[in-house]
Amino acid sequence: MQSANVLLKKIVRSSVLPFAAQHGMKKDLFPLSRTLSLSFCLKQDNSCNPSEKLDLDAWKKVMRSGLQDEVSETVSERKELSSSAAAREVLEMWRLAGRSVPENISEEQLKTFMECPSKSAKKKYLKYLHLKELHKKNDKRKMDEKRERRLEAEEQASKTDETKRNSFICLWANCMDRTYGWRAAQSMIFGQPLVFDMSYEKDMSVREVANTVRQIVLSEGCNRRSVDPFHIHFCNFKGDSLYHKEFIKHYREAWGKLLITVTDQCYTDVFPKHKLIYLTADSPKVMKTFDHDKIYIVGSMVDRSIKTGVSLARAKRLGLETAALPLEKYLLWNTGGKNLTLDQMMHILLTLKDTGDWKKALEFVPKRKYCGFVSKPVHELKKTLNLINTLKLGKRQEEVRKQFAKNYSKKLTQK
């Protein structure tokens, strides 16, 4: 048995090990030789026939075929490694040449880059990765700037905390809060109702619903701080709706203490129809004056795609009177939609209720939407334009008549 082991070791060292050392396989081959020797010994033990001879040629063929498979695998791995390294060198050269190449690229991205069928496809893929990396950097920079601004604001707030803790300022703030609360409580008994139609949840996305609730919160705060606030009604309001969840996010525990009326009924069931006026930008009827005896309805909808006719169709379906703000009558309107935010509508209605002056009310329209106020009424401007057009046409008719007379006289002389 020992002579057989010695013979195997000599064969492995003389034939296989030099070949494996050339290809870097010496370390991985020793366990293989040991297993072969052990398996051979086990076979000798099982057979218990020491007279059998070992077929060395067959064993060499088996060993060489296994080594060739392992060597081919290592060569393919080295080719992959070398190709990835070459690809990274190409990327570095393109980056130095000023092309759009990302600074950091992962192995998966590098693999997809190498699998691109053409050079233009590789350039497009690298440009996509470069733009994606730039967007990430910009987002990170914005977040860092926002964090710095917040820290600065907190530092300034900590510096001004001593002044805020002044007893007189605290007393003034408490008194103003009580005053606003008292006015809102009076408006619930004596105030003019203002209805927010909360039935447009299906026509909006989750983000648009969140923007709507944010604008309604601003409207409620503006109404509470006014001299003569409205009595706000939330009609068609469902308890399990997105509106309700967003309001709880904003108000938290104060949601149940708001001095407003919330109901799941329609406004036609709460108020008489002849008093209701639905304010919509799509209405053909223009609102001339503010009526204190009417109840105005505002659609609680923010649509980024500007869905025209939705609120008008709902008002017509319910048989309600509609009205639109006279924006073109008082403003030199630019191109664009005439839809206003809910808090802007609240400012306009409160100013009209207090003063009745359209110019003061329409100052809450964003300046980017109009050039200025109209100095004369629109019907007078139309009259002047029509007069100018008629004068121009009259002059043209006289010129045509004179030219015709000249041509006719020339024909007569020629004859």
Secondary structure as UniProt FT lines:
FT   HELIX           2..11
FT   HELIX           12..16
FT   HELIX           17..22
FT   TURN            23..24
FT   HELIX           26..47
FT   TURN            50..51
FT   HELIX           56..96
FT   TURN            97..98
FT   HELIX           107..114
FT   HELIX           119..164
FT   HELIX           167..190
FT   STRAND          193..197
FT   HELIX           201..203
FT   HELIX           206..224
FT   STRAND          231..235
FT   TURN            239..240
FT   HELIX           242..251
FT   HELIX           252..257
FT   STRAND          261..262
FT   HELIX           267..270
FT   HELIX           273..275
FT   STRAND          276..279
FT   TURN            281..282
FT   TURN            292..293
FT   STRAND          295..299
FT   TURN            304..305
FT   TURN            308..309
FT   HELIX           310..318
FT   STRAND          321..324
FT   HELIX           327..330
FT   STRAND          331..333
FT   HELIX           342..354
FT   HELIX           358..361
FT   HELIX           362..364
FT   HELIX           367..369
FT   STRAND          370..373
FT   HELIX           378..414
//
